[in-house]
Amino acid sequence: MKRDLPTLALYAQVKDHISRKIQDGTWPPGHRLPSEHELVAQFGMARMTVNRALRELVEQGRITRVAGVGSFVAENKPQSTLLQIANIASEIRQRGHDYRCDMIEVERIAASPDVAAWLDLHAGASVFHSVCLHLENGTPVQLEERYVNPQVVPDYLEQDFSTMPPSEYLVRNVPFDQIEHVVDAVLPNQEQADRLAMALTDPCLLLTRRTWTRNTPVTWVRCLHPASRYSLGSRFRADGNPTFG
């Protein structure tokens, strides 16, 4: 077979071939790729070489592999905004997908020194703590751990978060005038990986958010997203104002 890019390593030629098909729309999201056996025959390469190409495409989020079934073009990763407080439930439903929020913990605890510092409280002060898992079509896409200032939201523990997730409840009921967002690339710990149904070696995007009302911290929340399933980004005008819709 004539190769378009002979300077590429053998496995890279396979990757380039598949990537081009995805990029130009020949193979849309969900399209089943040729099998390893078919690619070996097409390129005249060793199976190990083809396997490396497919493995790296999986790591880059371009394709997914289902044991015993085959390889498929990955669905486009949803993107959540950074310039406003995103309503993940609405985002998922707007895509026509099923949304579910599983509450794992809702409790009152004594603030550790770092939590107290973020919420401008004394260490050991009473704070509300919740953990929930957001799922899209049954697949975990965000693990949310939240600390809430009881002085600002005294009724937090009394809410039914099965009908309205914590973030949506706070946005609807607590006016805020400042938002801070920080994004980091991290690896999950064992508990987080188990809850997100992912490998310990798979990267995550960690969005840390704080909100204030009249200079008083309302909540400090950490949202962990598997990087292969979600992205974070924004579009805004030259004057710095976000563009929505």
Salt bridges, closest charged atoms under 4 A:
ASP16 OD2 - ARG20 NE 2.72
GLU36 OE1 - ARG47 NE 2.69
GLU36 OE2 - ARG65 NH2 2.59
GLU56 OE1 - LYS15 NZ 2.97
GLU56 OE2 - ARG52 NE 3.15
ASP102 OD1 - ARG100 NE 2.88
GLU105 OE1 - HIS129 ND1 3.57
GLU107 OE2 - HIS129 ND1 2.78
GLU136 OE1 - ARG95 NH2 2.99
GLU136 OE2 - HIS97 ND1 2.58
GLU144 OE1 - HIS134 NE2 2.95
GLU144 OE2 - ARG146 NE 3.05
GLU145 OE2 - HIS129 NE2 2.88
GLU145 OE1 - ARG222 NH2 3.11
GLU168 OE2 - ARG172 NH2 2.69
GLU180 OE1 - ARG210 NE 3.11
GLU191 OE2 - ARG195 NH2 3.69
ASP239 OD2 - ARG237 NH2 3.69
